[in-house]
Amino acid sequence: MSIFQEEVVSLVSSQIIKTQYSQSEMVPVVGVKELKTGKFWSAIVAEAVGTALLVGVGGGSCTENASVVQVSLAFGVCVGTIIWCIAHVSGGHINPAVTIGYLVTRKMSLIKGACYVISQCTGATLGATMLLALSPRNEEQLGNKTMNPILTVSAPQPRPDVTGLQTVTIESVIVFVLVLTVFAACDNRRKGFDGCGPLSIGLSVTMGHLWAVPLTGAATNPAAVFGTALVSKIWSYHWAYWLGGLFGGIGAALFYDLVLAVNASTDKLKSIFTDRDYDHDNFNEEGRIHYIPNKHDLFEKDIEQQQNIEEKCSI
């Protein structure tokens, strides 16, 4: 290989490294600059639409005569399908429990996380409103009263013999399973699991519903609880579903990222709580920080190499 060819290869390699660096830039802590980008607002819209579809379509399966299996499959398939559609735009959270998990592991900024939760709650309210508007009614009159709608919009409620503490615990467990699956599916260092992410996440929802629907209604999603509660005006045990979602989401996120992840380590554990410039992508498969070239140095090197190539070409 000639000197000229070596210079060209070196320049191309440098461009590849620079591209990889730009794709793994550190997540800002606050994220004010993100508000100025179109991608940010596209993600916010995607989260609202996705959560609205989840509540509208998934909630539509909760008819009076619906079986636990029917409801479980409906929500699982719904979650998997929506994530498949919007994951490239927003990550497909559609659940504050997932978003809080990303926040505590510093995979998204504070402003973006807050806007995601607001968007999800707004979308859930729109979905519940849509469901109520589209619910068919039996117009047969019984005296002076119209019979109840065939499909009613109601916030999840625990069974009468299930206490508030039990509701929090049950919801924490099923949310833990969901968020743990999300983090495992999104771990790009895992090998041999490509292409099954949305399906596995949907099945984790089905798994939780099969157990918890008869006990707590298996909310799994605090935003969905908020939207249906706002429309139905049923707020009893509302706090339990939010606490369960937050406990499960935070616990699963930290457990996976610091214990089960391919690059989990004590160094990563220390860094996530103490390093202002923490970036989970900076840790290799041994859990040690590996060197990422400084972007400025890369650009300066490229300019120097290009000038050398131009000099050789002019000779």
C-alpha positions in Angstrom: 0.0 0.0 0.0 1.4 3.4 -1.0 1.7 6.3 1.4 -1.1 8.1 -0.4 -3.4 5.1 0.0 -2.5 4.8 3.7 -3.4 8.4 4.2 -6.8 7.9 2.6 -7.5 4.8 4.7 -6.5 6.7 7.8 -8.9 9.6 6.9 -11.8 7.2 6.3 -11.1 5.5 9.6 -11.1 8.8 11.4 -14.4 9.7 9.9 -15.9 6.4 11.0 -14.7 7.0 14.6 -16.1 10.5 14.5 -19.5 9.2 13.4 -19.6 6.7 16.1 -18.7 9.3 18.7 -21.5 11.6 17.5 -24.0 8.8 17.8 -23.1 8.2 21.5 -22.8 11.8 22.8 -23.3 12.2 26.5 -26.9 12.7 27.7 -27.3 16.2 29.2 -28.4 16.4 32.8 -31.1 19.1 32.3 -31.5 19.2 28.5 -32.6 22.7 27.8 -31.0 22.6 24.3 -33.1 19.6 23.4 -36.3 21.8 23.4 -35.0 23.5 20.3 -34.8 20.3 18.2 -37.5 18.9 16.0 -36.7 15.4 17.0 -37.5 16.2 20.6 -41.1 17.4 19.8 -41.6 14.4 17.4 -40.8 12.1 20.3 -43.2 14.0 22.6 -46.0 13.6 20.0 -45.1 9.9 19.5 -45.4 9.3 23.2 -48.8 11.0 23.4 -50.2 9.1 20.4 -48.8 5.8 21.5 -50.2 6.1 25.0 -53.6 7.2 23.6 -53.7 4.1 21.4 -52.7 1.9 24.4 -55.5 3.2 26.6 -58.1 3.4 23.7 -57.4 0.0 22.1 -56.2 -2.0 25.1 -58.9 -0.5 27.3 -61.4 -1.5 24.7 -60.9 -5.1 25.5 -62.1 -4.6 29.1 -65.7 -5.4 28.4 -68.0 -6.7 31.1 -67.7 -10.3 29.9 -64.0 -10.2 29.0 -61.8 -13.0 30.3 -58.4 -12.5 31.9 -56.7 -14.1 28.9 -58.5 -11.7 26.5 -57.5 -8.6 28.4 -53.9 -9.8 29.0 -53.3 -10.6 25.3 -55.0 -7.4 24.2 -52.7 -5.2 26.3 -49.6 -7.3 25.5 -50.1 -7.2 21.8 -51.0 -3.5 21.9 -47.8 -2.6 23.8 -45.6 -4.6 21.5 -47.2 -3.2 18.3 -47.0 0.4 19.5 -43.3 0.1 20.6 -42.5 -1.4 17.2 -44.1 1.6 15.5 -42.6 4.5 17.5 -39.4 3.1 19.1 -37.2 4.8 16.5 -38.7 8.2 17.3 -39.1 8.3 21.1 -37.9 4.9 22.4 -41.5 3.7 22.8 -41.8 4.3 26.6 -45.6 5.0 26.7 -45.3 4.5 30.4 -43.9 6.8 33.2 -42.4 3.8 34.9 -40.1 3.2 31.9 -39.3 6.9 31.7 -38.4 7.1 35.4 -36.2 4.1 34.9 -34.3 5.9 32.1 -34.0 9.0 34.3 -32.5 7.3 37.4 -29.9 5.5 35.1 -29.2 8.8 33.4 -30.1 7.7 29.9 -32.3 10.8 29.3 -32.4 14.4 30.5 -34.6 15.8 33.3 -36.6 18.0 30.9 -37.1 15.3 28.4 -38.2 12.9 31.1 -40.7 15.4 32.5 -42.1 16.2 29.1 -42.5 12.4 28.4 -44.5 11.9 31.5 -46.8 14.9 30.7 -47.2 13.7 27.2 -48.1 10.2 28.3 -50.7 11.4 30.8 -52.2 13.7 28.1 -52.3 10.8 25.6 -53.9 8.5 28.2 -56.6 11.1 28.9 -57.3 11.5 25.2 -57.4 7.7 24.8 -59.9 7.3 27.6 -62.0 10.1 26.2 -62.0 8.5 22.8 -62.9 5.1 24.4 -65.8 6.7 26.2 -67.1 8.5 23.1 -66.9 5.2 21.0 -68.5 3.0 23.7 -71.8 1.6 22.3 -74.8 2.0 24.6 -77.9 -0.1 25.0 -80.8 2.3 24.6 -83.4 0.0 26.0 -85.3 1.9 28.7 -86.0 0.4 32.1 -88.5 2.7 33.7 -87.0 6.2 33.5 -83.4 4.9 33.4 -81.2 4.0 30.4 -79.2 0.9 30.8 -75.4 1.2 31.4 -73.0 1.3 28.5 -71.9 -2.1 27.2 -68.3 -0.8 27.7 -67.5 1.6 30.6 -64.4 3.6 31.2 -63.1 3.1 34.7 -59.8 3.5 36.5 -58.3 0.2 37.7 -59.4 -0.8 41.2 -58.1 -3.5 43.5 -60.4 -6.3 44.6 -62.2 -5.5 47.9 -60.1 -7.9 49.9 -56.8 -6.5 48.5 -55.3 -3.7 50.7 -53.5 -0.6 49.5 -50.1 -2.0 50.5 -50.8 -5.2 48.6 -51.8 -3.1 45.6 -48.5 -1.2 45.7 -46.6 -4.4 46.0 -48.4 -6.3 43.2 -48.1 -3.3 40.9 -44.4 -3.0 41.8 -43.7 -6.6 40.8 -45.4 -6.5 37.4 -43.9 -3.1 36.6 -40.5 -4.5 37.7 -40.9 -7.3 35.2 -41.9 -4.9 32.4 -39.1 -2.4 32.9 -36.5 -5.2 33.4 -37.5 -6.6 30.0 -37.3 -3.1 28.4 -33.8 -2.6 29.7 -32.7 -6.1 28.6 -34.2 -5.6 25.1 -32.5 -2.2 24.7 -29.1 -3.4 25.8 -27.1 -3.2 22.6 -24.2 -5.1 24.1 -26.2 -8.3 24.4 -25.5 -10.7 21.5 -28.0 -13.0 19.7 -31.2 -11.2 20.7 -31.8 -8.9 17.8 -35.3 -8.3 16.5 -37.3 -9.7 19.4 -37.5 -6.5 21.6 -41.1 -5.3 21.1 -42.4 -8.9 21.3 -40.6 -9.7 24.5 -41.8 -6.4 26.1 -45.4 -7.1 25.0 -45.2 -10.6 26.5 -43.9 -9.2 29.8 -47.1 -7.1 29.9 -49.2 -10.2 29.2 -47.4 -12.1 31.9 -48.1 -9.5 34.5 -51.7 -9.2 33.5 -52.4 -12.9 33.7 -51.5 -12.8 37.4 -52.6 -9.3 38.5 -55.8 -8.5 36.6 -58.0 -10.4 39.1 -56.2 -8.7 42.0 -55.5 -5.1 41.1 -56.7 -4.8 37.5 -53.0 -4.9 36.5 -52.6 -1.2 35.7 -48.9 -1.5 35.0 -49.0 2.1 33.7 -49.5 5.1 36.0 -50.3 7.4 33.0 -53.1 5.0 31.9 -54.5 5.1 35.5 -54.4 8.9 35.5 -56.2 9.2 32.1 -59.0 6.8 33.0 -59.3 8.3 36.5 -59.7 11.8 35.1 -62.4 10.7 32.7 -64.3 8.4 35.1 -63.7 10.6 38.2 -62.6 7.5 40.1 -59.6 8.4 42.2 -59.6 5.8 45.0 -56.3 4.0 45.3 -54.8 6.2 42.6 -51.7 6.8 44.8 -51.1 3.0 45.0 -50.8 2.6 41.3 -48.3 5.5 41.0 -46.2 4.3 43.9 -46.2 0.8 42.5 -45.2 2.0 39.1 -42.4 4.3 40.4 -41.0 1.6 42.8 -41.0 -1.1 40.1 -39.5 1.2 37.4 -36.7 2.5 39.6 -35.9 -0.9 41.1 -35.8 -2.7 37.7 -33.8 0.0 36.0 -31.0 0.1 38.7 -31.0 -3.7 39.1 -30.5 -4.3 35.4 -28.1 -1.4 34.7 -25.9 -2.1 37.7 -26.1 -5.8 38.1 -27.3 -7.6 35.0 -26.0 -5.4 32.2 -23.1 -6.7 30.2 -21.0 -3.7 31.3 -22.2 -3.7 35.0 -19.5 -3.1 37.5 -18.8 -1.3 40.8 -17.0 1.4 38.9 -20.2 2.1 37.0 -22.2 2.0 40.2 -19.9 4.7 41.7 -19.9 6.8 38.5 -23.7 6.9 38.0 -24.1 8.7 41.4 -20.9 10.8 41.6 -19.7 11.6 38.0 -21.3 14.7 36.5 -20.2 13.6 33.0 -21.5 10.0 33.4 -22.2 8.2 30.2 -23.2 4.5 30.3 -21.7 3.9 26.8 -18.2 4.8 28.2 -18.1 1.5 30.0 -16.8 -1.6 28.1 -17.9 -5.2 28.5 -15.6 -5.5 31.6 -17.4 -2.6 33.2 -14.3 -0.3 32.9 -14.1 3.1 31.4 -12.6 3.0 27.9 -11.1 5.9 26.1 -13.3 7.8 23.6 -11.3 10.2 21.4 -12.0 13.9 22.0 -14.2 15.2 19.2 -12.0 18.3 18.8 -8.9 16.3 18.5 -10.5 14.1 15.8 -11.5 17.2 13.8 -8.0 18.7 14.1 -6.4 15.4 13.0 -8.7 15.2 10.0 -7.8 18.7 8.8 -4.1 17.9 9.1 -4.5 14.7 7.2 -6.5 16.3 4.5 -3.9 19.0 4.1 -1.2 16.4 3.7 -3.2 14.5 1.1 -3.8 17.8 -0.9 0.0 18.5 -0.8 0.8 15.0 -2.1 -1.8 15.4 -4.9 -0.4 18.7 -6.0 3.1 17.3 -6.5 
